[in-house]
Amino acid sequence: MKKTDYRKYAVIAKVGKDKFVKYRTSSPEKSLNFLINKFQTVFWANWYDRKTRQQILSWGKNSGFKSI
Protein backbone atom coordinates (compact mmCIF):
# COMPACT_ATOMS: atom_id res chain seq x y z
CA MET A 1 0.00 0.00 0.00
CA LYS A 2 1.29 3.44 -0.93
CA LYS A 3 1.36 6.25 1.61
CA THR A 4 -1.09 8.25 -0.47
CA ASP A 5 -3.63 5.41 -0.50
CA TYR A 6 -4.65 5.95 3.10
CA ARG A 7 -4.39 9.74 3.17
CA LYS A 8 -7.55 10.53 1.23
CA TYR A 9 -7.92 14.20 2.15
CA ALA A 10 -5.91 17.38 2.23
CA VAL A 11 -6.86 19.89 4.91
CA ILE A 12 -6.03 23.59 4.76
CA ALA A 13 -6.59 25.55 7.96
CA LYS A 14 -6.17 29.12 9.18
CA VAL A 15 -4.42 28.81 12.53
CA GLY A 16 -3.35 32.37 13.24
CA LYS A 17 -3.80 35.94 12.10
CA ASP A 18 -1.52 35.41 9.08
CA LYS A 19 -0.73 31.69 9.26
CA PHE A 20 -2.14 28.83 7.18
CA VAL A 21 -1.19 25.14 7.34
CA LYS A 22 -1.79 22.17 5.05
CA TYR A 23 -1.86 18.51 6.10
CA ARG A 24 -2.81 15.23 4.45
CA THR A 25 -5.12 12.98 6.45
CA SER A 26 -7.56 10.09 6.34
CA SER A 27 -9.85 11.27 9.16
CA PRO A 28 -11.37 14.77 9.34
CA GLU A 29 -12.27 14.40 13.03
CA LYS A 30 -8.78 13.30 14.09
CA SER A 31 -7.11 15.98 11.99
CA LEU A 32 -9.30 18.68 13.55
CA ASN A 33 -8.41 17.47 17.05
CA PHE A 34 -4.73 17.52 16.05
CA LEU A 35 -5.00 21.10 14.74
CA ILE A 36 -6.76 22.35 17.86
CA ASN A 37 -4.24 20.66 20.17
CA LYS A 38 -1.22 21.88 18.22
CA PHE A 39 -2.26 25.46 17.38
CA GLN A 40 -4.99 26.36 19.95
CA THR A 41 -6.37 29.06 17.60
CA VAL A 42 -8.02 27.45 14.60
CA PHE A 43 -10.39 29.84 12.81
CA TRP A 44 -11.50 27.56 9.97
CA ALA A 45 -10.49 24.43 8.07
CA ASN A 46 -11.43 23.00 4.67
CA TRP A 47 -11.01 19.36 3.56
CA TYR A 48 -10.43 18.45 -0.08
CA ASP A 49 -10.44 15.10 -1.87
CA ARG A 50 -6.86 14.56 -2.98
CA LYS A 51 -7.79 12.89 -6.28
CA THR A 52 -10.59 15.15 -7.51
CA ARG A 53 -9.41 18.30 -5.67
CA GLN A 54 -13.03 19.09 -4.80
CA GLN A 55 -13.88 20.54 -1.40
CA ILE A 56 -15.89 17.99 0.59
CA LEU A 57 -16.07 19.38 4.12
CA SER A 58 -15.73 22.67 5.94
CA TRP A 59 -15.36 23.57 9.62
CA GLY A 60 -15.67 27.00 11.22
CA LYS A 61 -14.86 28.10 14.74
CA ASN A 62 -18.46 29.25 15.30
CA SER A 63 -20.35 27.10 12.79
CA GLY A 64 -18.88 23.59 13.22
CA PHE A 65 -18.76 20.98 10.43
CA LYS A 66 -20.60 21.57 7.15
CA SER A 67 -20.77 19.11 4.28
CA ILE A 68 -20.30 20.65 0.83
C-alpha positions as a Python dict, from the first residue, in 0.01 Angstrom:
ca = {
    (1, 'M'): (0, 0, 0),
    (2, 'K'): (129, 344, -93),
    (3, 'K'): (136, 625, 161),
    (4, 'T'): (-109, 825, -47),
    (5, 'D'): (-363, 541, -50),
    (6, 'Y'): (-465, 595, 310),
    (7, 'R'): (-439, 974, 317),
    (8, 'K'): (-755, 1053, 123),
    (9, 'Y'): (-792, 1420, 215),
    (10, 'A'): (-591, 1738, 223),
    (11, 'V'): (-686, 1989, 491),
    (12, 'I'): (-603, 2359, 476),
    (13, 'A'): (-659, 2555, 796),
    (14, 'K'): (-617, 2912, 918),
    (15, 'V'): (-442, 2881, 1253),
    (16, 'G'): (-335, 3237, 1324),
    (17, 'K'): (-380, 3594, 1210),
    (18, 'D'): (-152, 3541, 908),
    (19, 'K'): (-73, 3169, 926),
    (20, 'F'): (-214, 2883, 718),
    (21, 'V'): (-119, 2514, 734),
    (22, 'K'): (-179, 2217, 505),
    (23, 'Y'): (-186, 1851, 610),
    (24, 'R'): (-281, 1523, 445),
    (25, 'T'): (-512, 1298, 645),
    (26, 'S'): (-756, 1009, 634),
    (27, 'S'): (-985, 1127, 916),
    (28, 'P'): (-1137, 1477, 934),
    (29, 'E'): (-1227, 1440, 1303),
    (30, 'K'): (-878, 1330, 1409),
    (31, 'S'): (-711, 1598, 1199),
    (32, 'L'): (-930, 1868, 1355),
    (33, 'N'): (-841, 1747, 1705),
    (34, 'F'): (-473, 1752, 1605),
    (35, 'L'): (-500, 2110, 1474),
    (36, 'I'): (-676, 2235, 1786),
    (37, 'N'): (-424, 2066, 2017),
    (38, 'K'): (-122, 2188, 1822),
    (39, 'F'): (-226, 2546, 1738),
    (40, 'Q'): (-499, 2636, 1995),
    (41, 'T'): (-637, 2906, 1760),
    (42, 'V'): (-802, 2745, 1460),
    (43, 'F'): (-1039, 2984, 1281),
    (44, 'W'): (-1150, 2756, 997),
    (45, 'A'): (-1049, 2443, 807),
    (46, 'N'): (-1143, 2300, 467),
    (47, 'W'): (-1101, 1936, 356),
    (48, 'Y'): (-1043, 1845, -8),
    (49, 'D'): (-1044, 1510, -187),
    (50, 'R'): (-686, 1456, -298),
    (51, 'K'): (-779, 1289, -628),
    (52, 'T'): (-1059, 1515, -751),
    (53, 'R'): (-941, 1830, -567),
    (54, 'Q'): (-1303, 1909, -480),
    (55, 'Q'): (-1388, 2054, -140),
    (56, 'I'): (-1589, 1799, 59),
    (57, 'L'): (-1607, 1938, 412),
    (58, 'S'): (-1573, 2267, 594),
    (59, 'W'): (-1536, 2357, 962),
    (60, 'G'): (-1567, 2700, 1122),
    (61, 'K'): (-1486, 2810, 1474),
    (62, 'N'): (-1846, 2925, 1530),
    (63, 'S'): (-2035, 2710, 1279),
    (64, 'G'): (-1888, 2359, 1322),
    (65, 'F'): (-1876, 2098, 1043),
    (66, 'K'): (-2060, 2157, 715),
    (67, 'S'): (-2077, 1911, 428),
    (68, 'I'): (-2030, 2065, 83),
}
